[in-house]
Amino acid sequence: MTLIAALLAWAAGGIWRRVPRLALRLPAQKVALLAGVLAAAGYVLLAGSGVPAQRTLYMLAVAALALWLERGAGATRVMALALLVVLLIDPWAVLAAGFWLSFGAVGALLLMANAVPEQAGVGHWLLNWLRAQWAVTLFTLPMLLGLFQQFSLVSPLVNAIAIPLISIVITPLALLFALLPLPSLAEFANWLLGWLMGFLHWMAQLPLAVWQQAAPPFWLVAVCCVAALWAFLPRGVPARWIGLLSFLPLLAWTPLRPGAGEVQLTVLDVGQGLAVHVRTAGHDLLFDTGPQYSPETDAGERIVIPYLRAVGTPRLDRLVVSHDDNDHAGGADSLLAEYPVASWRSSLPDMHALRMFPVPHQPCRRGERWEWDGVGFELLHPFDDFSGSDNEISCVLRIETVAGAILLTGDIEQRAEAALLAQGPGKLQATLVVAPHHGSRSSSTPDFVAATGARSVVFTAGYRNRFHHPAQEIVARYVHGGASPYRSDQDGAIVFSFGVAGIAVRRERSVQQRYWHDRTD
């Protein structure tokens, strides 16, 4: 943006000063400032008006206004005024990651320049570049871990190549092509961009390209940001290096996992769909992946993968896709493509597109058992000779812990429930049940509910979904049987901790209340 603004400012000022009558009315320098700001504003609109783009525009506008009024404007004051303008226009900008990263990076550069003012703008260009990279990397590292649970280890090298190439060559060529429609300009820009994207992809695939870990708590991120500020203080401040020691617990942060025989089960809020994460002391299982929202995005990409990274799950030991319905299997494509999965189970047909992924797969079969860290897992459905609709052949998984059993039922309906009851209702006993088919009237027969004897039941449903799930009579049926009901559309993600001390429940929407959340009670 600054490049475009500078080019148009230079062109406008050059043309204006060559017309004496115009130059006498308004100095060419002021015309150049006005043209540069207007060019930057137009570029912001073309770029989508993101917070980083707005920050650049407002900083340019404040600096231009100061020069227009012939008043001094230091860099710190310019950034502070730009920050004020952003917040006045859009107070919710503080919820955008770009807000913190953009202003944080500029602030780090200004702090580094103030720390060594005698070297600002002088010295070897490579040393100045390394100093700037060090400042930006150090200050944004805690924010990157807090926001995205990862940061790039190859970004300094990538930025050294990509930023000049994009700013100085590719973008000017594209804009020049818009003015002079010469195919050679677009072809050359496209060739350069293709080469750059290939290089970026190769760098991203390097084994140590990215540091990834669980999301650190807010207080630890805040401490490390303060420590970075301490490291940027001017020379002469004692022990500036001590602040860097706080980065050690940040980089080593790992959340506590359940103990032997214990389970932490999280029913994610994916809208009208299902995704359940099961953690033991050393293993992770995901039951269903949520829906596909559009051809461009799904719950796997938008919710499940960010959640798994945030809780510190580097890979899934097993994925279970209960059946071939969009609201249960819609996110599996992104998950299998982008996240490490050791093996998976499903009731999907042999020629299903998801079966083409090079991940070991077996169909769900009644009787398959395994044990992780003192926790027992058993598939109860479908039977080998059972046939029916996609819903009826849903995988049903029972989990046995030290504090009770958990039943994950997919979308089974009355016929499948009857088949399970015929094999012996004892297998259906569970402390917690994720209600079949989101609480639909076609499921959760009185005999099935009585056989489970559930103390808690979770209904996964989208807010004001068109199917009216869960049905009120089904909720009443579980409550009459002694179960406490939970709903993902009202409670958000629901976390059940099955431990030796009992069962603890946390409803995320109650723990992390926000005034803009939907009021469903």
N, C-alpha and C positions, 0 to 999 in steps of 0.2 A: 504493500500500500504506500509506504513512504517513497518507494522508487517511482511509482506512477505519479504521486503527488509532486515529487521533485521534477520529473520530466515535464509535466504540464505547466508547472510554475515557471520553469526555465523557458519553455516555449512562449507562454503568455507574456512574461516579462520582456523577452527579446523582441517580440512583435510590437508590444506597446511602446517601448522606448524608441522605436523607429518611426513613430508618428508623433512629431513634436506637439501638435495641437492636443493630442490625447495625454501625452506625458506632462504637459503643463497643467492640465486639469487634475490629474491624479498620478502620483509617482508610480513608476513601473514596479518598484519593490512591493507596493501594496497590492497592485494588480496581481503580481506573481503569488503573493500570499493567498489572496482570494481564490485564484485559480487552483492552487494546490489543495486548499481545503475542500473546494467543490469537487475536485477530482477524487479526493479521498472519500468524500461522502458517497459519490456515485459508486466507487469500488466496494464500499461497505454494503450498499444495497445489493450489488451483484453477488457478493460473497455470502449473503444470508444474515447479516447483522448479528453475528456471534459476539459474545462478550469480548474476546481478544481483539476483534476488528473494531468494536466500539471504543475500546480503550485506546487503541492507536489513533482513531479519528479524533477523539476528544483531547488527547494530548497534543496532537497537531493543531487543533483548533485553539486550544488555550495558548500555546506558544505563538501561534499566528496572531491572536488577538493582542497579546502582550507587545509583539513587534509593531503591530498596527498602531497601538496607542503609545508607542515609544516608551514602554516601561520594561524594566527587567523582570525576568521570570526564570527562576532557578528550576532545575530538573525535578527536584523533590516537590516544589510547589505545583509544577505542571502536573505531575502524577497525582498529587492529592486532589487537585481540582477535577482531573479526569475521573478519579474515583467517585467524587461527589456527584458529578453529572450522571455517571452510570447508575448510581443508587437512586438519584432523584427520578430518573426516567423509569427504571425497573428495579424496585427494591428486592424482588425475588431473584435478582442476578446472583445473590450470595449463595443460592442453591446450585449454581452451575459450577462444575469443576473448572471450566475455563476461566471463571472469575478469579479464583484463588491462584491458579497456575500462571495466568497472564500477569496480574499485578504482582504476584510473588516473584516471578522471574525478573521483571523490571526493577522491583525494589531491591533484589539481590545485586543486580548490576550497579545500582546507584550506591548501595552500601559499600560494595567493593571499591568503587571509585573514590568514595569519601575516606575509606580506610587508608588508601595510599594516594592521596591527592597529588603528591609530587610526581607520581608516575603516570597519572591519567593522561592518555593520549600520546604518551611518549614511550620510547623503548621499542624493542623488536616486536613486529606484528604477531609473531607466533607466541611470544610470552604473554602479550595482551589477550590473545584469543584463549590461551590455556587458563589464564586468570578468570576470564569471563565465564568459560565453561565450568570451572571449579565453583564459582559463586552460584550460578544457576543450578547446577546439579546438587550441590549441598543443600541449598535452601528448599528446593522443590522435592527432594527425595522423601522427607516425611509425608508431605501432602500426597505424593504419588502412591505411597504405600497405604495411606489412609483411604484414598479415594478409589484406587484401582488394584491394590494389593500386589503391585509389581512396578518395577522400573527397568529401563533398558540400560544394559552395560555397554552397548555399542553405539549409543546415541551420539557421543561426541564425534566419533568418526563419521557417522551417517550425516549429522548436521553439517560437518565441515564440507561435505560433498553436495548434499541435497539442497541446502539453503542457497548457496551461490548459484547453483545450476537452475533452480526454479526461479529465483528472484531476478537474476541478471540475464538469463538466456531464454528459458522456456516461456515465462509469462510475457516478456516483451515481444517474442515472436508471435504468440497467440494474439496479443492485442494488435500487433502490426498487421497480422493477417485479416483482422476484422476491418481495418482501414484499407488495406491493399490486398484484395482477394487473389493472391498468388499461391497456387497449390503447393509450390515448393516450400514456402514458409511453414505451412501447416504440416507438411510431410516431415520436414526436418525437426520441428518441435515434437511431433508425435514419435519420431525415432528416438530422440533424446529422452522423452518421457518413458518410453518402453524400456530403454536401457537402464534408466534410473530405477524403475519399478523392479526390474529383474535383479539389480544389485541390492535393493532393499529387501526383496524376498530372500535372497541368498544370505544376507546378513541376519535376517530374522530367524533363519533356520539353524544358525550356529548353536552348538550345545550350550554355551554360556551367554547367549545373547540377552536373556532376560532373567532378572532376579524376581522370584515370586514367592509369596508367603501369605500367611493369614493376616487379616486386617487387624492392625494394632489398635488398642483403645485410644479414645480421643485424647486423654490426658498425656499419653506417651507421645503422640504426634505433636501436641502443643509444647511439651518439654523440649523435644528435638528441634522444633522451629526456633524456640528461644535460644537453644544452644548454638544453632547456626548463626543467629544474630550476634551472639557473643563472639563467635569466631570472626565475624566481619568488623568488629570494632577496630578503631584506628590503632596503629602501632604504638606501643607503649603501655597498652592495657595489659596487665599481667595475666599469665596463664590462659590465654585465649584458646589454647589447644585442649584444655580440660573439658570444654563444652562438647568436643567431639566424642568424648567417652560415652555420652548419653546415647549415641547411635548404636552402641553395642547391644543393649537390651532391645532396641527397636528392631534391629536386624535379626535378633535371636528369638523374637516373640513367637510363641506357639500357644494356642488355646488349650485348656485342659480337655482331655478325652475321658470317656467313661472308663470305669474300672472293669476288672474281670467279671463276667456275668451281667454287666450293666449295658444299657442301651440308651442312646439319645435319639429320639425320633422327631423329625421336623416335617410337618405337613405344610408345604409351601402354598402361598396364595398366588395361583397362576390364573385366576379368573375361573371360567367354566371349564374345569379340567382337573387333573390330578398329577401331583409330583410329590413323592415322599422320600426323604433322605433318612437313612438308618445308619448310625455310627456305633461301632463297638470300640473296644480298647485299641484295636489296631486295624480295623477294616471298615470299608464304606460300601453301602449298597443304596442304589436309587431305584425306587419302584415308580415307574411311569415318568413321563417327561413333559407333561403339560401340552397345551394345544399349539397349533400353528395359527398365528393371528392374521397373516397375510402372505402372499408369495414371497415377500422380502424378509419377514421376521417371524420368530416363533418364541415360545417360552423357554426353550433350551438355550437360545442365544441371549435373550433379554433377562431372564430370571435365574434359571438353574445354574448355568455356568458361572455368572458373577457370584451367586450365593456360595457355590462350592469353593471358589477361590477365596472368598471372604472368610469362610470358616476353616481354611487351611486343609482342604482335601486335594492333594496333588494328583490323585487318580482314583477311579472307581474300581473296586475289586469285582463288583458285579452290577449289572443293569438288568432290570426286569421290566419289559414292556408288556403290560397285561393283555392287550388285544389291539386290533387294527381299527381304532377310532381316533379321529383327529385330536380330540381333547385329551387323549392319553399317550398317543404316539407321535403327535405333531412336532414335538421338540427333539425327537430322537435323531433326526438327520443332522442337526447342528451339533448335538452332543457327541455322536459317534465320529463326526468329521473333525471336531475341534478339541475334544477332551480325551485324555488317556482312559480307556476302558479295558480291563483285563479280559472279561467275558460277559456274555449276556444271555438271557432267557426270554422267550416270548411265545405267543400263540399265533404269530404271523404266518401266512402261507409261504410255501417254499420259494416261490418266485417273487416275493415282495421285494421292493427296491431296497429296503433297509438291510435285507439279508445279503446284499452285495458288498457291504463293508467288510474289510479284512480283519474282523474281530471275531474270535471264537464264539460260536452260537450253538445253543441247544434248545429244542422246544421245551416248554413247560410240561412236566409230566407229574402226575400224582405220585407221591412216595419219594421224590428226590429230597434227600436230607443232607445238610452239612452243618458244621459247627465252627464258629469263630469266637475265640477268646471267651469261652464258657457260655456263649449264647447259641441256642439251637434254632435252625431255620428249616422249614419243611414246606414243600409245595403240596397243596391239597387238591388242586384242580388245574387243568382239566384231566379227566380220565382218558385212558388210551382209546376206548371205544365210544367216547362221548362226542356227539356232533350237535351243531346248532349254530345260531347266529354268532356274530363277532362278540357281542356282549356275553352270551352264554358260555363261550369257551375262554373267558378271561382267566388269566393266571390268578390263583388265590394263594397267598403266602402267610404262613403262621410263624411267629417269632416267639421263642420262649426265653424269658429273662429271669433274674433272681427275684424280681418284684411282680411278675405276672406275665401274661401272654398278650400278644398283639396280633390282630387279624387284618390283613390288607386284602380287599375283595375285588378290586377292579370294578367292572360293570355287570357282574353276574345278576341274573334275574331269577324269577321264581322256579323255573325248571332246573337250573343249576343248583339253586339252594336246596331243592328237594333231593337232588342226587347226592349232595353233600350230607344231608340229614340221613339218607338211607344207608350211608357207609358208617354211620355212628356219630351221634351228636357230640360225643366227648371231645373230638378233635376241634370242634368249633368254639369251645369255651375260651374266652378271652377277656382280659381286663379292659382293653381298648380295642374298639372296632372302627375302622374307617368305613363308613356306611356304603353298601353297594349302590352303584349307579347314582351317586350324589344325593341319595334320599328319594329316589323316584318311587312312585306308587307301584311300579312293576317289580320292585324288589323289597327286601326286608319283610318277609312274611312273618306272622306272629310266631310260628314254630321256630323259624330261624333266629329271630330276636331272642326268644326264650332260651334257645340252645347256647347262644353266645354268653348270656349272663353278664353282659358288658357293664362296667362301672362308668365308662366314658365312651362317647361316640362322636366322631368328627364327620361333618357334612361339608364336602368341598363343592362350592358352587360360585358362580359369578354373580356379582352384584346386580340385582334386578334381571336375572337371566330369563330368557324367553320360555324356558321349560318350567318355570316356577319351582325349581328345586331349592331346598328340600320340601316335599309335601308335608303339610302340617300334621296330617294323621300319622305319617311315618315318624316325625319328630316326637309326637305324643306317645307313640308305641314304644320307642326306646326309653323315654322319660318314665313311662308307667312301669317299665321293667327295671328301673333303678339306675339308669345311665344319666350322667351329666352331659348335656349337648354342647358342642362347639361348632362354630361355623366359620369357614375361611372368609366368607364375604363380610362378616361382621368383626371377626377377631384378627384378621390378617394371618400371617404365619403362626402356627401353633406348635410349640416345642414341648414334648413330653420326655422327662428324664426318669427312666426306670433304674433305680439304684437300690443298694442294700438298705438305705434309710427310708425307702418308700418311693412314691411317684410324685414328682413335681411338675407343674404345668405353667407355661409362660405364654401369654397371648401378646404377640408383638405390638398389636395396635393399642393395647392398654399400656404396655411398657414404654413405647415410644410414640406418645400421642402428638398429633399435629393438628392445628386448628383447621387445616384445609381438608382433612379426611372426611369422607362421606359419613353422615350420621345415619346409622341403620337401626338404632334402637328407639 
